[in-house]
Amino acid sequence: MGKKNLPIKLVLQKETDLKRNPGGGQLKFFGGITQELKSNILTGLNSLISYYEDVFTENKNIPAVGKITVKDDAIAKSYKPNDFCKKCPIIGSADLGEIYIKVNNKTIEETKRLIQNPPSERFQANMTAISKIEPVFAEEKLSKALKEIVKEDELKQVNKRIKLKIFDFDDEFDNSQIMNYIMRKLIEFGFADRFEIISYGERIRYIKIETQTYDDIIKLASINGVKSVDFFQDYTLPLNDLVNTDLNSLLEDNYSDSDITIGIIDGGISPENEYLKPYIVGREEYVDKAYQNHSHATFIASMIQYGNKLNHIPTIINKKFKFVDIIAMPNGDIKVGPIDTISEEELMEIIEDAMEKYSSGTKIWNLSLGIKNKVCDGTMSDLGIFLDYIQDKYEVQIFVSSGNLEESPLRTWTPQNNMGERDRIISPADSVRAITVGSIALFDSTDSMVKRNEPSPFSRRGPGASYIIKPDVVDYGGNISTSYSISGIGMKGLDVNGNIVEGIGTSYSTPRSAQKFAAIYDEMVEKDLLLAKAMLIHSAKMNFRTIVDSSNINYYGNGMPSNDAEEILQCSEDEVTLVFKQKIKQGSHLEMIDFPYPKSLIRDGKCLGEICMTLVYNPLLDERFGAEYCRANIDVSFGTYRYDDNGKMKFKGCVPLDTTWDEKYERSRVQNGLKWCPIKSYYRKLSKGIQVEEGWKLRIDMSPRNETTVPIQEFVLIVTIKDPEGNDIYSDVVNGLRDRGYVTNNLETRYQVRHRGN
């Protein structure tokens, strides 16, 4: 591989690249318009009238919620029953294929009349997509975690912190009506002095309430307008599994200071650690000193500052970052001192308070925590949604750990067949905006559970909510032996007094990735969080492209990023990296025809080489829609084209996604094809070459969810083409872009500025 000293190229968008999409497709019927179909739908609507009779009798203005389940092959947005729901509008969704509608007695009766005499062919097609219509029953509103606690007869543990979420009808009048209705019911049921309203932003709202019995829980769930019943989590610091090591070496001071600040929301960095103390530029204490335990956060900070050196990981440049120390998590280890917990809503309040104070100057944050009984399922966790809101509002990038598997048996590699869902990621690792980090092993031994670069036995795996790839990346977080010892195979960090100790956990792989991100961000002349995120993900893919495939992507994510920012932000002669930081409009697509594929990689009429692409974007998010939380999808195709005898272009994508699927239906595309996933990676090694008749084309498509307006969607697409034989292809592509009228700029880095000044 050649020396990486050539700039990455930013490709500017041309107006002529933006093309309008053709009109929509034909209507699809999923069966005949039979009397049986009409009867089934009418029965469902009548069940709503019966179930909500008391609500409708009390006040005709109070909206209620019905649930439509569509047939499995009608899940795609183009088949949503929008015309059928004109009178009873769609207000959200739960799982794939489940739609929430707003109803009252009048609108139900109006819809029933339309069923008897369908007003349009589209209305009829909508009817055939419907499997059933039913109310939202009380039992289904209970969260899985709450049901488990009830099952184990441990309700007293959470009785004082029950959490109600309310349906959002996307209408100020309706929302006011339903909130007043719920308040009246709480008073009527005897909860007058036992609840409080908690809200963040415009759409995140909870009612915290104290209950006494399971009957109380069911009463709350039965209230019209209540969407779900859960409980606020309690947090404490994880128990540290640290051992002293026999290392006596001192840290050599051959670092350069960085202006970048990293926020650590944890248990507090030790003020007695002289190696870290000088770099703390801000501190907020939300935990009484009697309940503070600094060991966890100190280890995290040392992994950011000294992790490479302590663990003998070679790097070109070592930087020392500044820290904002947010002491939010109380001690949970009785061996250290008094223990305590912090509630979920208190943690949310602390995070927002910290962002208000520091986010203008601190854009990178480390949050190494997880909720053990909040294993990710089909919909987003409340804390994950909250972190997405925080990152959007304050324009910050948060790093979260995928979580640790703490119960035996731990996972081996390859995984045991009986793991089930035990090792799935936990909240808030499902945060879409956050970069979630899993763990792989740096060291191994004859009796270690896994070998170097294999997923750590304790590291939780994806996918996340809505089948989004999580973790996003992995990094070194330690290993463990078959006798559950970590000595010699854990990660080395610093304790509260500055001694070198050994520990394991995704808590320690997470700050390593945060450090790499900070190094990338620091090197950028023009700071850009989305581009830095894309560069980190792309580096992980390039670095682990021979390791990660569709069979293990849920364990590795996109792989582990390179240790050196300069390597990530530079090219060598035998590869070229192009960055498309562009925008796409709804109803259109982008395409670059006659892409300049490197001439030196075209031999005997066939194209050779390696192609790796990474797509990253921040889609509109809407927590009302459950499994359809991400409201826009972008796809990329890079491949060859030819013209047929009629002059029509025939295009074939040649660089596949990192995952595959066989079925054509929407559910399969979501579960297996990364549809609606805001980070996608594509890779192909053209070992045998592919024949090209006319040329190459790059195409980017964007589609919004059902009835969602996304006027402009920004994205970052990174494309790397590499010659495995080491020939110069960089000049071929750069010159070819210029010849085709494309304007390119260098991705300016401080590395280039330093070298220009020499």
N, C-alpha and C positions, 0 to 999 in steps of 0.2 A: 504494500500500500504506500502511495506517495505521501509526502509531507502535506499536512493540511494548512495551507497558507493562502488559499484563494477565496475570495468573498462569495457568500451565498447571494444569489440574484433575486431581487424583488421584481416581479413581472407586473407592470401596470396594466390596468384594464382598458381595453379598447371599446369604444361605443359599438362598433360593428360586431363584437363578440356576443352582444345581447340579442337573443332571438325570441320572438313571441311563440308561445306554445299553440298548437292546433286546438280546435274546439273539443269539447268533452265527448265521451263515448256514448253508446246507445244504452237505453234502459235495460235492466236485467230483471227477469222474473225468476223467483225461486220456487215456483209451483203455480198451480192454477188458482183463479179466483172462485173458489168453491163456497157453497153454503156452509160447509164444515169450517173453512177458514174464517168466514165472517162470524160464525157462532163462537169459535174459540176466542177471537179478539173481543167480541162483545162480552163474553163471560169474564174476561180479564178486566175490562173497564168496569163492569158491574161489581166486581170484587173490590175495586177501589172505592166506589160509592158506599158499599156496605162497611168496609173497614174504617173509613173516615167519616161515617155518618154523624158521630158526635161533634166532630170538628166543623163540618159543614153546617150543622144545625146551630152551633154556637155563634158562628160569624162567617157569612158568605165570602168575606174578603180574605180569610186566612188560607194561604196556599198549602197544599199537601204535596207529597212526593210519591210518584209511581215508578216502577222499574220495568223497563222493556228489555227482554232478552232476545237478541236477534240470532238467526241461524248461523252456524259456524262459518259457512262460506259467504256470509253477508257482513262480515266484520269490517271490511275495508270502508274508508270514509265515503267513497262514491256510492255506497249502498245504504248509508244511514237514512232512516225513515224521516227525513226532514219535512216532507210534505204532509205525511201522516201526523206529525207533531206540530203543525201550524197552530192549532188551538191549545195544545198542551206542550209548550216549548221544552226543548232539551236544556237542562241546567247542569249536567255533569255526567259522570260515569263512574263505574267501579272497576270491575275486572273487564278484560277484553270481551266485547259482545254484550255488555250490560250498560244500559242507558237510563239515567234518571230524568224524569219529566215532571214539570210543575202542573198540578191539576187542582181544579175545584169542581163543584157539582155542575156548574154551567158549562165549563169547557169539556167535561167528560160527555155530557149529553149532546153537545154540538158535534163532537167527534163520532159519537154513536150514529148520529144521523148521516154523517158523511160516509160511514162504512156501508150503510144500506144503499146509498147512491153515490159511489165514488166520483169525485169531481174531475179527475184526470187520470190519464194512463200512469203518470208518475206516482200518484196516490195509490193506485192498485199495485204497482211494483213494490212500493213500500210495505204494503200489507203482506205480501208474500215473503218478505224478509223477516217478519216477526215470528218468534217462536212462542213467547208467552208474555203476558202483562200481569203484574201483581203488585201489591203494596210492598213497602220496605218494613219487614217485620222486626219486632223488638230484638229477638235472639240474634239476628244476623248483624245487628249494630254493635254487639260486644266484640272487642278485639280478641285476637287469639291469645295474647298474653293474659288478658283478664279472664278469659274462659279457663285457661290453665290454672290460674290462681284459685278460681272458684272450684275447679275440679279437685284441687289439693286441699280444699277447705282452709285456705290461708287468706281469706278476704280481709281479715282484720289488719293485715300488713299494709293495705293500701286504702282502707276505708276513708281516710281523711284527705285523700288526694285523688279522687275520681275526676276524670277529665271528660267533659262533653264537647263535641264539635257540632256546629250548627250548619245546616244546609245553607248555601249561598245561592239565592235566586237571581242574582245579577240584576236586581231591581231594588232601588232604594226604598220604595214604598213596601214592597213585599218583605224585604229583610226587616224593616221596622215592625211590620205586622207580626211576623213570626217570632221576633225577639220578645215583643210584648206578650205574645201568647205563651211563650215558654216561661217567662218570668211569672205570669199568673199561675201556671201549672206548678211551678216549683213552690210557690207560696201555698197553693191548694194542697200539695202533697206533704207539707210540713217542713220544707227546706228553707224557710224564709231567712233565717240567720246563718245559713250554712253554705253559702256560695259566694263566689266573687268572679267578676269578668276580667279576663286577661286578653290583651290584643297587641299585635305587632303589625304595623303597616295597615294596608287597606283591607286585606282579606284573611289574615291569620287571627282567628278569634277562638278562645276557649272559655268554658265555664268550669272553674274548679269548685268542687262540691264535696261535702262530707256526708257519708252514708253510714248506715249501721248494719244492714242486712242485705242478703241477695235480693230479697223482694224490693228493696229500695233501688237496686241496680236495674231491675226489670221495669219498675215504675218509670225511671228516668229514660230508659231505652224506648218505652212505649209512647213518649211524648212526641207528638207530631212536630217535625222540624229538626229534631235531634238526629244528626247524621251518624255519630259513633259514640260509644262509651268505652273509655280506656282509663289509664291512670298515669299521673305524672311520675316519672322515674325518679329514683334517688341515686345520686352519684357519690362516689368516694374514690380516692386514689387506688389504683390497682396495687396488689401486694407485689413488692419487688422481689425478684429472684436474682439476687446478686451474690457473687462470691469474690473474695479477694484473689488477686493474681500474684504471681511471683515476679512481675515486671518491675524493675526499678529505674528504668530509663526516664529521663526528664524530657519534657516537651521542648524541642528546639524552636527558637523564635525566628523562623524564616518565613513569616507570613506577611502579607500586605493587608492593610486595613481597608475595609469597604465602607461606603456610606449607606449601604442598604441595612435597614432594620427589620428584624424578624420578631413577630409577636409570639409568645408562648403562653397559651392558656392552660394552666396546669396547677401544680402544687407549690410553685415558687422555686426560683433558683437560689441556692445557698449563698448567703452573704459571707460565709466563711471560706468559700472557694476562691482563692486568689487568682486562679487562672481565668475565671469567668466574671468575677465582680467588676473589673474595669469596663466591661462592655455593656453593662446594664444601664440604659439611658432613660428608662421609665419603669415605674413599678406601681401597681395598684393592689392593695390587700383587701380581699373580700372575705378572708378567713381569719378568725381570731388566732393570735400567735400560739395559744395553747393547743390548737388543733392543726398546726402546720407541720407538714412533712416535706422537706425539700429534696429528698433523694431522687424521686422520679423525674422532676423537671430539671434537676441538675444534670442527670445522666443525658436527658434529651438535649440540653444546651451544649453539653460536651460533645455529643455526636455531631452537632452542627459545626462546632468550632474546631474540634480536634479529632473527629472520628476517623478520618483517613489515616492520619499519622499513628494514632493509637492502635489501629488494626492493620498497619503496614500495607495500606492500599495506595499504590503509586499515583501521584497527580502532578501535573505540570506546575500549577499555581495553587497555593493555599491562601484563602482569604479569611479574615476575621470579621464577622458581622456584629452589628449592634443588636441588643435585645430589648424588647419591652416585656416585662415580667408581670403577667396577670395571675395573681395568686387566688384561684377560684375553687380549687378542689381540696377538701379537708382530708386529713389522715384517715386511712382505713386499716392500718396495721397496729394492732394492740401492743406489739412488742416495742413500738416507737413511742407511743403515748396515747392520750385519750383519742377516741375515734369519733367521727361524725359523718354526716352525709349532707349533700346539697340537692335540693329538688330540681327537677327539670325546668320548671318555670323560673326559678331563681338563676339557674345557669344561663337561660336565654336572656334574662335581664342583665346579667353581668357581661355577657358577650356584647350586647348592644351598647351598654355603657362604655365598654372598652373601645368599641369602634367609634363612638361619638368623640372620644378623647384622642384617639391615636391613629385612626385610619387615614387621615390626610397625609401622614408621613410614613406610615407602616402599612405596606400593601401585602405582605406575606405573613401568614399566621399558621401556627402548628397547634393542632388539637388532637392529642393522642388519647382518645377515650372511646368507649363503646358500651352499649347496654346489652348485657348477657342474654336477657330473655326477650330481646327485640330482634330476632332473626329476620332478615329481609324476606318479604314475600312479594306478592304481585303489585302492591301499591306503596307509595312513598311513606316513610316514617315522618312523624311530626317534626322531629329534630332535624331530619334531613331537609325538609321543606323550609324550616326556619333558617338553616345555614345558606340555602339558596337565596332566600330573601336578603340575608345579610350581605352576601357577596355581590348581589345586584345593587343594593342600595348604597353600599359604601365603596364599591369598586375595589374589592380586595380578592386575593386568592387564598383559600383555606386548604390546608393539608390535613386529612384525617386518616387514621389507621383503619385497616380492614377488620381489626378485632382479633383477639386471641381465643383459640379453642383451649379451654382450661380443664375440661373433664377427660379422664382416661376412657378409652384408649385414644392417644393422639394419632394423627394420620401419618402413614408411611408413604413412600413414593416408589412405585405407583400406588394410588390410593386403594385402601381395602374396599371390598364390594359392599360392606355393611355400614358405611359412613352415613348414608341417607342425607338428611339436611342439617346434620349436626354442625357441619363446618361452614355453613353459609355466612356471609358477611352480616354484621349487626349494625343497627342504627348508631351514629348517623353516617355510616360508610356509604349509604345509598344516595347521599347528596349529589345531585347532578353536576352542579357547578364546582364542587370540591374535587381535588385530586386525591383519590383514595389509594393508599399504599399498602401492599402486602409484603410478606417477608420471604426471602430465600436465604439459604445457608451460605456463609462465607467459608467456614472451616468445617471439616469433617474428621472422623476417626474410624477405627475398625468397627466400633459398636455404635456409631451415630445412627439415628433413625433415617436420615437422608444424607445424600452426598452434596458436595459443593454445587451451587447454582440450582439446586432443586428446592421446591417450595418447602419452607420450614414446617415441621410437624404440627405447629400450633397456629399457623397462618390461615385465616378464614378465606374462603373463595367465593366467587360470584356465581351466577350473575346478580346484578342489583335489581331494583324495582324495574318493571317493564322490560326485563331481560337486557338491560344496559350492561355493557362490559364493565365489571368491577372485580378486582381492583383495577385502577387505571395503569399503574406501574407497580413494580416490586423493587425492593432494595434489600441490602443485607441486614437481617435482624436476629441472626443466631440459629443455633442448632441444639439438639438435645440427644442424649444417648438412650439406649434401650433400658438403662437402669435409672433414667430420669436425672442424669447429671449434666450440667452445662460446662463443667470445668474444661477449659482448653478449646471449647467449640462455640462459646458464646461471643457476644460483641463486647469489646472493651471500651469503657467510658470512665468518667470521673465521679467519685462520690462527693458528699457534702464538704469534705475537708480537702479535696484535691487529690485523693489517692486513686490509683487505677483499680477498677473493679470490673467484673464481668456480669453481663446480663443478657436476657433474651426477650423478644417480644416485638410485635408490630409497632409498639410505642417507640421503638428505637430504629426501625427501618424508615418510619415516616419522616423524622427530621433529616435523615440522609437525603431523601428526595427533595425536601424543602430547601436544603442547602444547595443542591444542584440547580434548582429553579432560581434561587437567589443569585447564584453565580451567573446564570444566563441573563437574568434581568439586570444585574449590575453591569455586564459587558455591553448591553444595548445602549447605543447613544440616544435613541428615541425609545423611552420605556413603553412597553406594550404588554399587558398581562396576557391577553389572548394569544399573541404571537409567542410569548415565552412558554405558555402552556403547550402550544403546538410543537415548538422546538423540543421541549422535554419529552413529549410523547413520541415524536418522530425519532429522536435519539434512542429511546427505549426499543422501538421497533427495529431500527437499523442494527443496534447492538446485539439484540437477541433474535434476529430474523431466522437463524438456523435452529432456534430452540422452541419458539412459540409457534403453535399451529392450532387448528380448530379443535383438536382434542384436549388441549391443556390451557386454552386462553382464559378460562375462568379461574385458573390458579395463578397465572403469570400476568394477566392483563396484557398490556402491550410490551412487557419486558422490563429490563432495567436500563435506565439512561446511563450514558457514558459518565465517567468521573470528572471529565474536564470540559468546562464551558467552551474553551477555545476550540476543542475538537468538534463540539456540537455546532459551533457557529462559523465553521470554515469548511472549505472544500479542498480536495486534492485534485490533481490533473486527471486521475482515472475515474472521477465521479463528478457529477454536477447536481447541485441542489437548487431548485427553483421554489420561490415562495409566491403564492397567489393570495394576497390579502385583499379580497375584493367583496363586492356586494351583489346580491341577486334579488330580483323583484318577483313578486307573486305573478303567476301566469306567464313566466318566461324562463329561459334557460341560457346558459353561457356555453359557447363552444369555440375552441381554437382549432381551426382546420389547418392541415398541412403543418403539424407540429414538427420541428426540426430534429428528428431522431438522429443520433450521432452517426455520421457517415462511417466512421471506423468500426462501428458495431453492425454494419450491414455487409454481410459476406455471402457471396453466391446468391444474392437476392433474398436472403433471410436475415431477420433482425435477431441479434443476440444480446446478452447482458442481463443485468438485474434491475428491476424496477420496484421501488417502494414508495407508497403514497400514504400520507396521513391527513385526514380531514378533521378539523375542530371548529365548532361553532357553538354559540350560546342561544339556543332556541327560546322562544317565548314559553314560559311555564305557567301552568294553571292547576293548582291543587284540587280544584273542584272535579277534575276529570280522572282521578284515580290512576289506572294503568295507562291512560292516555295523557299523562302529566306533561310530556314534551309535545308542543303544539306545532312543530315544523320539522320536516325531514329534508336533508340534503344528501344526494347521491352523486358519486363521481364515476365516470366511465373513461377509461383511457385505452384506446385500441386502434384498429386499422379500419380503413374504409375503401370502398370502390364504387364506381358508378355502373348501373345496369344499362341495358340497351336503350332504355327510355330516359336516360340521364338522371335517374333518381339515385341518391346516395344510399349505399348499404353499409351500415356501421356495425362493427363487432367489438365489444369490450374484451380486452385481452389480459387485464390485471385484476384478478378476483379479490373479493373481500377475504379477511382472515377466517371466515366461517362460511359454511355452505348449507343449503337446504334443498330439498327435493320437491316439496309441495308448492303449488302456486298460490294458495290461499293466504290471506292477510295474517292469520294467527301464526302460520309457519314462518312468514317473512319477519314478523316481530320476534318470535321466540328464537329463530335460528339465523336470520339474515340481517341483523343489526338495523332493521328499519326503525326510525325515530331515535336511533342512538346518536348523540351529538359528538361522539368521537368514533371515527372509523379508520381502519388501516387496511391497506391493500398491498399485496406482494406477489411477485412472480419472478422466477429465475428462468430465463429463456435459454436453457442449456442446448436444446436441439434447434432453436430458432423458429421463427414464424414467418411465413411468406407474406409479403406486402405488395399489393398491386398498385395502389395509388399513393397512400400516405397514412399518417397517424393523426388522430383527432382526440382532443381532450374535451369532455362534456360535463357540465355541472347542472344538476336539476334540483329544484326546490319545490316541495309540496306542503301546504299547511294541512292541519287536521280539519275535520268537518266544521264548516262554517266559521273558521278562524281566519282573521285577516292578518296577514304578515306582509305589509307593503315592501319592506326591505329587510333582508337578512344578511348580516356580515358573516364571513367565514374566512378561515385560513386553510389553504391547501398547500402542503409541502410535497414536492415530487423530487425524488432522487433517482437518477439513472447511474449505474455503476458498471464499469468494465472489470470483470473478475481477473482478466489477464493484465491489468495495470496500464493499458494504453491511454493516451491523452484524448479524452472525449469532451472535456470542459469547453475548450475553444470552439468545437463543432457546434455545440448547442447555443452558446452565447452569441456567436456570429450568425447562426441561423435565425435566432429570434430577431436580431437587428435587421437582417435582410428581409424579414417578413413584416417589418414596420412596427415591431413591438419595442416599447421603451422599457428598459430595465435599469434599476438602480442597485447599487451594492447595499446589502444589509449592513449598515454601519455599526461597527463595534469599537470598543475602546482599545482592543488589541490592534486594530488597524491604525487607529490614531497614534498609539504609542510607537508603532513601527514606522509610521510616516515621519514622526519627529526625530527618529534616530538617523 
